[in-house]
Amino acid sequence: MKKYEIIFKDLQDKIKKQHYPVGQYLPSELTLTKTYSASRDTIRKALRLLNEAGLVESKQGVGTKVIHRQQIQFPISELTSYQELVQHLGMPSKTRVISLDKVILDDKQAQTTGFTNKAIIWRITRQRQVDGVASVLDIDYLDKQLVPNINKDIAQYSIYAYLEHMLKLDIAYAQKEITIEPVTATDQIYLDLHGDQHVVSVKSKVFLADGQQFQFTESRHKLDKFKFVDFAKRKK
């Protein structure tokens, strides 16, 4: 076993035994080089393995932070908002509203979203941080005819809570498409990818009980932070 692998195993064991608990930063690279009598390059290789194992998150100029190792299970067959999910799981999460604007869809956007050409739409872009890691980028399109007004405070908390409790919309079902896609320039800005070349894209067209589509959303997820689960039953 190479030295950086030995260091990785030792640090991994200390994290699992909560010698370094979730939320705490590991000692600096310089301190680790002295502790393990190793070169900085060797320490960086060990830290890279910890990153790949989902145990830590490294930020340049800040340090290496121990993060929550559990993946968030996203139910495919349920229509659950992000806030409802993280509250149910008790996961530390923060939402940042990047933009909220009103757009008129062109033909290409209409084909992608399922709305009509030249429809007036609210477009909302939000970054989701889990354990301090930018893990999800959500881009929502809402039909302005059904959602006349919305603001950043609503988007910061929960759009669905506003739609159901204030506007009394009866949200019923969604059509979902899940793909693995190459990262975009926008992903690189707003997600903590650390060299990842792909993300999980979940596109959803969401409908009211009367069959009207009121939302199209694309959620772009870090590969290592989420897993998608479903319940399947054989048809007889």
C-alpha positions as CSV (number, residue, x, y, z in Angstrom):
1,M,0.0,0.0,0.0
2,K,1.4,3.4,-1.0
3,K,1.9,6.0,1.7
4,Y,-0.9,8.3,0.6
5,E,-3.3,5.4,0.8
6,I,-2.1,4.6,4.3
7,I,-2.7,8.3,5.3
8,F,-6.1,8.2,3.6
9,K,-7.1,5.1,5.6
10,D,-6.0,6.6,8.8
11,L,-7.9,9.9,8.2
12,Q,-10.9,7.9,7.0
13,D,-10.9,5.9,10.2
14,K,-10.6,9.1,12.4
15,I,-13.5,10.7,10.5
16,K,-15.7,7.5,11.0
17,K,-14.8,7.5,14.7
18,Q,-15.7,11.2,14.9
19,H,-12.2,12.2,15.9
20,Y,-12.9,14.8,13.2
21,P,-16.7,15.3,13.4
22,V,-18.9,16.6,10.6
23,G,-18.5,20.3,10.2
24,Q,-14.9,20.4,11.5
25,Y,-11.9,21.2,9.4
26,L,-9.0,18.8,9.1
27,P,-5.6,20.1,10.1
28,S,-3.8,22.2,7.5
29,E,-1.8,20.5,4.8
30,L,1.4,21.8,6.5
31,T,0.3,20.2,9.8
32,L,-0.5,16.9,8.1
33,T,2.9,16.8,6.4
34,K,4.5,17.0,9.8
35,T,2.1,14.6,11.4
36,Y,2.6,11.9,8.8
37,S,6.2,12.8,7.8
38,A,5.0,13.1,4.2
39,S,5.4,15.5,1.3
40,R,2.7,18.0,0.5
41,D,2.0,16.1,-2.7
42,T,1.4,12.9,-0.8
43,I,-1.0,14.6,1.6
44,R,-2.9,16.1,-1.3
45,K,-3.3,12.7,-2.9
46,A,-4.7,11.4,0.4
47,L,-7.1,14.3,0.7
48,R,-8.2,13.8,-2.9
49,L,-9.2,10.2,-2.0
50,L,-11.2,11.6,1.0
51,N,-13.0,14.0,-1.4
52,E,-13.8,11.2,-3.9
53,A,-15.1,9.1,-1.0
54,G,-17.5,11.9,-0.1
55,L,-16.0,12.4,3.3
56,V,-14.7,15.9,3.0
57,E,-15.0,19.0,0.9
58,S,-11.9,21.1,0.1
59,K,-12.1,24.8,-0.6
60,Q,-9.0,26.7,-1.8
61,G,-7.9,29.2,0.8
62,V,-10.3,27.8,3.4
63,G,-9.3,24.2,4.2
64,T,-10.8,20.7,4.1
65,K,-14.1,20.3,5.9
66,V,-15.6,17.0,7.0
67,I,-19.1,16.7,5.5
68,H,-22.2,14.6,6.0
69,R,-21.5,11.2,4.3
70,Q,-25.1,10.2,3.8
71,Q,-26.6,10.7,0.3
72,I,-30.0,12.3,0.0
73,Q,-32.5,9.9,-1.4
74,F,-34.7,11.6,-4.0
75,P,-37.9,9.7,-4.6
76,I,-38.5,9.4,-8.3
77,S,-42.2,8.5,-8.2
78,E,-43.2,11.1,-5.6
79,L,-43.9,14.8,-6.2
80,T,-41.9,16.3,-3.3
81,S,-40.5,19.7,-3.1
82,Y,-36.8,20.2,-2.2
83,Q,-37.7,21.9,1.1
84,E,-40.1,19.2,2.1
85,L,-37.4,16.5,1.4
86,V,-34.6,18.1,3.4
87,Q,-36.9,19.0,6.3
88,H,-38.1,15.3,6.4
89,L,-34.5,14.1,6.4
90,G,-33.2,16.7,8.8
91,M,-30.4,17.7,6.4
92,P,-28.7,21.0,6.9
93,S,-29.5,23.0,3.8
94,K,-29.4,26.5,2.5
95,T,-31.0,28.0,-0.6
96,R,-29.5,30.9,-2.6
97,V,-31.7,32.7,-5.1
98,I,-29.4,33.5,-8.0
99,S,-32.0,35.2,-10.3
100,L,-35.7,35.7,-10.7
101,D,-36.9,37.3,-13.9
102,K,-39.8,37.4,-16.4
103,V,-39.2,36.0,-19.8
104,I,-41.1,35.5,-23.1
105,L,-40.3,32.0,-24.4
106,D,-39.0,31.6,-27.9
107,D,-39.8,28.5,-30.0
108,K,-36.8,26.4,-28.7
109,Q,-37.6,27.2,-25.1
110,A,-41.2,26.4,-25.6
111,Q,-40.3,22.9,-27.0
112,T,-38.0,22.3,-24.1
113,T,-40.4,23.4,-21.3
114,G,-43.7,22.3,-22.7
115,F,-45.2,25.8,-22.6
116,T,-46.5,27.6,-25.7
117,N,-44.4,29.8,-27.9
118,K,-44.3,33.4,-26.6
119,A,-45.7,32.4,-23.2
120,I,-44.8,34.8,-20.4
121,I,-42.9,32.8,-17.7
122,W,-41.2,33.4,-14.4
123,R,-37.7,32.0,-14.6
124,I,-36.1,31.3,-11.2
125,T,-32.5,30.0,-10.7
126,R,-31.6,28.7,-7.2
127,Q,-28.5,27.1,-5.7
128,R,-29.0,24.5,-3.0
129,Q,-26.2,24.0,-0.5
130,V,-26.1,20.8,1.6
131,D,-23.6,20.6,4.5
132,G,-22.1,23.8,3.0
133,V,-21.6,22.2,-0.4
134,A,-23.2,23.6,-3.5
135,S,-24.9,20.4,-4.6
136,V,-28.0,21.3,-6.7
137,L,-28.8,23.9,-9.3
138,D,-32.5,24.4,-9.8
139,I,-34.0,26.3,-12.8
140,D,-37.7,26.7,-12.6
141,Y,-40.2,28.1,-15.1
142,L,-43.6,29.1,-13.9
143,D,-46.6,30.1,-16.0
144,K,-47.3,33.7,-15.2
145,Q,-51.0,33.3,-16.0
146,L,-51.3,30.8,-13.1
147,V,-48.7,32.5,-10.9
148,P,-49.3,36.2,-11.4
149,N,-46.7,37.3,-8.7
150,I,-43.7,35.8,-7.0
151,N,-40.7,37.3,-5.3
152,K,-37.2,36.2,-4.0
153,D,-38.5,35.7,-0.4
154,I,-41.0,33.1,-1.7
155,A,-38.3,31.5,-3.8
156,Q,-35.9,31.4,-0.9
157,Y,-38.3,29.5,1.3
158,S,-40.7,27.3,-0.7
159,I,-42.4,28.0,-4.0
160,Y,-44.8,25.0,-3.5
161,A,-45.9,26.2,0.0
162,Y,-46.8,29.6,-1.6
163,L,-48.6,28.0,-4.6
164,E,-50.6,25.6,-2.5
165,H,-51.4,27.7,0.6
166,M,-51.6,31.2,-0.8
167,L,-52.7,30.7,-4.4
168,K,-54.7,27.5,-3.6
169,L,-53.3,25.7,-6.7
170,D,-54.0,21.9,-6.7
171,I,-50.6,20.4,-7.7
172,A,-51.2,16.9,-8.9
173,Y,-48.6,15.1,-11.0
174,A,-45.3,15.4,-13.0
175,Q,-43.6,13.9,-15.9
176,K,-39.9,13.3,-15.2
177,E,-36.9,12.7,-17.3
178,I,-33.5,11.8,-15.7
179,T,-30.3,11.9,-17.7
180,I,-26.5,12.2,-17.1
181,E,-25.2,15.3,-18.8
182,P,-21.8,17.0,-19.3
183,V,-21.3,19.9,-17.0
184,T,-22.0,23.4,-18.4
185,A,-20.2,26.7,-17.7
186,T,-23.1,27.6,-15.4
187,D,-22.7,24.3,-13.5
188,Q,-19.0,25.2,-13.0
189,I,-19.9,28.5,-11.5
190,Y,-22.7,27.4,-9.1
191,L,-21.9,23.8,-8.2
192,D,-18.9,22.5,-6.1
193,L,-17.9,20.0,-8.8
194,H,-14.2,19.6,-8.0
195,G,-13.3,18.1,-11.3
196,D,-16.6,16.2,-12.0
197,Q,-17.3,16.2,-15.7
198,H,-21.0,15.2,-15.5
199,V,-24.1,16.0,-13.4
200,V,-27.5,14.3,-13.0
201,S,-30.2,16.3,-14.7
202,V,-33.8,15.8,-13.6
203,K,-36.3,17.6,-15.9
204,S,-40.0,17.8,-14.7
205,K,-43.1,19.0,-16.3
206,V,-45.6,19.6,-13.4
207,F,-49.4,19.8,-13.8
208,L,-52.4,20.8,-11.8
209,A,-55.3,18.5,-11.1
210,D,-57.2,20.0,-14.1
211,G,-54.4,19.0,-16.4
212,Q,-52.8,22.4,-16.9
213,Q,-49.1,22.6,-16.9
214,F,-47.9,25.3,-14.5
215,Q,-44.2,24.5,-14.1
216,F,-41.1,23.1,-15.9
217,T,-38.1,22.6,-13.7
218,E,-34.6,21.3,-14.3
219,S,-32.6,20.2,-11.3
220,R,-28.9,19.6,-11.9
221,H,-27.3,17.5,-9.2
222,K,-23.7,16.6,-8.1
223,L,-23.1,13.0,-8.8
224,D,-21.9,12.1,-5.4
225,K,-24.5,13.8,-3.2
226,F,-27.8,12.3,-4.3
227,K,-29.2,8.9,-5.2
228,F,-32.6,8.4,-6.8
229,V,-34.9,5.8,-5.5
230,D,-38.2,4.3,-6.6
231,F,-40.6,1.5,-5.7
232,A,-41.3,-0.9,-8.6
233,K,-44.1,-3.5,-8.6
234,R,-44.5,-6.2,-11.3
235,K,-47.6,-5.8,-13.3
236,K,-49.7,-9.0,-13.5
